[in-house]
Amino acid sequence: NRLNTFIHVLVCCLCISVTAVPFLDLSPNLYQSMLLGFQLRSSTWRNIRQHSSSVSHGYGLFRRMTGVGQQSTDVSTNGIPMGWAGLPPSIVARPEIIFEALIDDSDEWRELSFRWKPGRIDQLPLQAAPHQPRFDWRMWFAALGTIQHNPWLVSFTDKILAGCPTVLDLLDEPEIAAGKHKITRVRANLYHYDFTRVDTEWARRIPGVKIVDTDSFFRYPDQVWTREFVGQYLPPLELNNQSLRQFLQQSGYGPSICADSKDRCTDAGPSAQVPCQVAASLRKLNRESWALPLAALFSCCIIVWWGFSCQRNRSMQAKLKLE
């Protein structure tokens, strides 16, 4: 037991030592203002900080993607910054591409919902680590650049207009995926997203944030996100648009071909056939609100049963050894 405790303490100290330097890099004012980590100014610690990226690093690109570091320069009346540890608060500005479409014969643009990425400001985040849905994840990266650097997104738009079933299945639009409605025109805008704040003294001191009224801590908020319009990302396009066809041709994309959903896993390698089929089955279950939670509950029961069985077998083996 002592050896086990010693190993745990040693591993914890090692993890803290490795991550302390990049975490302090996220808030340089902490050690510059002598609040925390000012010992890193010594020549020995500076050398460690210069070579620590080979072991671990700060958020880098994700720092830019989530807007960490865009801090307010406003201060309170007594000259003290408003954030934690005397620092200005960080304002999140996550870039997101929002697709809008004209449905059937309507002249009103309607926002298209995706399965995982942020969209409607009243919808809670759907993605949870370590799950990283590939398409929604790539759209996050595409929001950092322009459409000229992401021609695959134009190809995605072309397939939406063509009504490809496998592509429409990437949307969280069951009626459109079922063929009950048809998309006639598509456009995309760029927004910066930030979370709303619960009504606290600290949140009220942060300029520009949205304070939500929650009578109870467990009450579902009426608004989860706030977003700011940045600009147009993709102009309105319709099927067989000449400029769209020329752009795809110049980017190396051939004629639009809609693959059947049954042939989704045919191009996968031998080692990817089973995961692809499992993912396709889970996607079908997700269409039924009750099916996926039931499958998850069944899987958890199997895991718990397997754990108890292993523990019982170990106990029986220990008793046999004692006898």
PyMOL commands that set and color helices and strands:
alter all, ss='L'
color gray80, all
select helices_A, chain A and resi 2-26+28-32+38-41+43-54+61-66+84-86+134-142+147-149+151-162+165-168+174-177+201-204+242-250+261-263+270-286+291-322
alter helices_A, ss='H'
color red, helices_A
select strands_A, chain A and resi 94-103+110-111+183-195+197-198+211-212+225-238
alter strands_A, ss='S'
color yellow, strands_A
deselect
rebuild
show_as cartoon
